[in-house]
Amino acid sequence: MSTKTERKPRQNLTQKIVSALREQIEGGKLVAGDKLPTEQKLVAEYGVSRTVIREAVSGLKAEGLVMSRQGAGVFVLKVVKNAETLALLSENPQTISSVIEYLELRTAMEVGAAGLAALRCSPAQEAAIYACFNAFKKKVVAGELSEEEDYAFHLAIMQAANNKKFLEFLKLLGPNAIPRSRLRIQAKLPLDPLLEQRVLDEHQAIMEAVVSHDVEAAREAMSNHLTAGAERYRALARLVQVM
């Protein structure tokens, strides 16, 4: 019995599934609003493990092509490609320069937004921030991919700033703003529980400062998080480039 398929590096299998599903979306076989086949069906169709399918779906989420709906499944998104947003949304976050540019842009925006969130957030918005953090923590504790929850947490902070332009801008950047999973797969690295815990701790510091209405602490916590993120992304992106 041949074991050729089983011995293929998992990241190559993941990229293969990402490419196959992306082709179906871009080719119109799957359109906005369509639900992806279940994990079980994809496993059977492509002959790979559940882990490979989950990483492939995470990659599609990072590209802004699909999103999860709790309890319903994973659905294809409408891809916005107009003249004003095409260049930004098509940036390749796998290069060192692009990753750092994203982080610098986010720092300029999100540090101020965190301060405003600490100043202006309502009880309902505080509850939303707690909920996003707890969803993030649940994934980290379970040893699962957490980029989607990471992004949702930052959106909750932007919402709490009570300036819709902050929220609109982070939505414009989309999941590409957090390319951790894609870079990790490209660098052929496993999920790092210690790194994920550090990222979670940084988010907890942001949350605690915001809900305590400590403007300076919120700004500092967000700045520390994004600065540390830049260093992590530099390390990952360099590994990608030398592969």
C-alpha positions, -999 to +999 in steps of 0.1 A: +000+000+000+014+034-010+020+060+017+031+087-007+001+110+001+005+105+038+041+116+037+035+149+020+043+179+043+010+191+059+016+227+048+017+216+012-016+198+016-031+228+033-020+251+005-034+226-021-068+227-004-067+265-001-059+268-038-087+244-048-113+262-027-101+297-038-104+286-074-140+276-069-148+309-053-129+331-078-143+310-107-179+314-095-186+278-086-190+291-050-206+326-048-212+350-019-236+335+006-229+299-004-220+275+025-188+256+022-192+218+024-190+204+059-156+195+073-165+158+070-173+162+033-141+181+026-121+154+044-137+128+022-134+148-010-097+157-006-085+127+014-068+147+040-071+151+078-095+174+097-065+194+108-055+202+072-091+212+064-093+235+094-060+252+085-071+256+049-104+272+060-084+295+084-063+305+054-094+314+034-106+334+063-073+352+064-078+361+027-112+375+035-129+349+013-150+331+039-163+337+074-178+315+101-213+319+114-217+303+149-238+272+147-244+275+109-211+268+092-186+286+069-199+309+042-184+326+011-181+364+014-186+389-013-151+402-024-150+440-026-127+451-053-133+487-063-108+513-074-105+528-039-098+496-020-082+471-044-046+481-038-049+479+000-069+446+001-047+429-024-014+435-005+006+404+002+010+401+040+036+374+036+065+398+030+083+415+058+077+450+044+040+445+039+035+429+073+053+458+091+035+484+071+002+468+082+014+469+118+025+505+116-008+515+101-027+496+127-006+512+155-013+547+143-050+539+143-056+515+172-036+531+199-058+562+196-089+541+193-080+521+225-077+554+244-111+565+231-126+532+239-114+535+276-130+570+276-163+563+259-172+526+261-207+517+273-216+488+296-229+469+265-197+475+247-176+463+277-197+431+277-189+426+240-152+431+246-154+405+274-173+381+252-147+384+224-118+379+248-134+348+263-140+333+228-103+341+221-092+325+254-113+294+247-095+288+214-061+293+229-068+270+259-080+243+234-049+247+213-068+258+183-063+286+157-074+319+172-069+346+145-106+350+138-113+356+175-082+379+177-096+400+148-131+401+165-116+414+197-099+443+179-132+451+161-149+452+195-123+477+207-129+498+176-166+497+182-162+508+218-143+539+206-177+552+193-162+566+162-175+545+133-145+554+111-122+534+132-144+504+129-149+509+091-112+511+086-103+479+104-130+462+085-115+475+053-081+459+063-100+427+071-085+395+084-053+403+065-045+426+094-037+395+114-018+371+091-003+350+119-017+317+107-008+322+071+028+331+079+031+302+103+020+277+076+043+293+050+072+290+075+063+253+081+059+259+118+034+242+142+010+262+164+030+276+193+010+274+226+034+297+244+032+324+217-006+321+216-007+326+254+015+357+252-008+371+226-038+364+248-021+380+278-015+412+257-052+413+248-062+408+284-041+439+294-059+459+267-093+447+279-086+454+315-074+489+308-104+497+286-130+484+310-113+502+338-116+535+318-078+541+321-071+560+289-033+560+292-030+524+302-053+514+273-031+533+248+001+518+263-013+482+263-024+485+226+010+500+217+029+472+235+007+446+218+012+459+183+049+465+189+054+429+201+033+417+172+056+435+147+086+416+162+067+383+160+057+389+124+092+399+114+105+366+127+078+346+109+081+366+077+119+361+076+114+324+080+090+324+050+115+343+029+143+319+035+123+288+028 
